Each structure stands twice: as structure tokens, then as C-alpha cells.
Amino acid sequence: MSGSPLSDTENQDKAIIHASCVAVNSLGVVIIGASGSGKSGLALQMMALGAGLVGDDRVVLCMDGQNIVAEAAPNIGGFIEARGVGLLHATNVGPVPVAYFVDMDQTEQARLPDQLEIRALRQTVPLLRGCGVPNLAAALFQMLKMGRANPEWPNT
């Protein structure tokens, strides 16, 4: 996807990006989007379901073999912003391999969307459009726990 928020990272081995990241079963989901798009809110919702906080506001991405790994930026690990409440303490987890990116600026129109991809650090990673998706936190949590099924329904 050209012009993506990660375009500047495509040819790098390490980058610090404006994002939030949580982990379920040691798999990370990096939440990207404009300021105020709901990155921290989605991370908090997933944490309420049992996800661990990797990082909020700034996330370090780096290569580990063929995998992109995410961790909290220096000096801000263990904190998450709750808009209208304040800065909250959280147990920090990570580094974790990145399984998905979620773009809170993009709206998904399809009920059962095709899998999209995004490029970062010379790698291709699955991308989900998160803006306006109902039950997004629960769906992401379940997807990280059990995976994503083929959208073709069985005929039996």
C-alpha cells in the first residue's frame, strides 16, 4: 500500500513509530492511525480482555531474523494514555513478533474482507482496517488466540 503510515519504514531495519501495540499469546498487533483515532482506546479494550501492553504512543519496530518485532519506546514502557482519565500504569510485555497491523484511519467496507498487507522494515505484514469496526477489540483478541479462518463457509 503506497502512501501508508509506514512508507518511511519500508527500507529501514529499525524505526520508532507513532502507534500502540498489545500482545496476545506472544503475538503483537500494532495499532496505527492519526492522533485521536482510537489507538490507545483499542489497546485498553484489548487489555481489559487480557492482552498485554507492549507500548503506547511510540513503538519501536526492529528486525529479528525475518520477523518484525515490536517493543515499547525507551522511557515510556509500562504506561498507557486513557483519554479523559490520564496516564495509567500497565505491566509491560515484549518484545513480541508483529502478527498484524491495524489502521484506525481506514474503514473496512466488506463484511468478510480479503486479507490486506502492508510493508514495513522490508517485510510484508497482514493489515486490517479498523475504523468503525464493531467489536474490534474482541475480534482481534480472538484472532490472535485462534487465527483467522478462510471466509468460504463450509457447505456441510
PyMOL commands that set and color helices and strands:
alter all, ss='L'
color gray80, all
select helices_A, chain A and resi 7-9+39-49+136-146
alter helices_A, ss='H'
color red, helices_A
select strands_A, chain A and resi 14-24+27-32+52-55+58-64+67-72+79-82+86-89+96-107+116-120+123-131
alter strands_A, ss='S'
color yellow, strands_A
deselect
rebuild
show_as cartoon
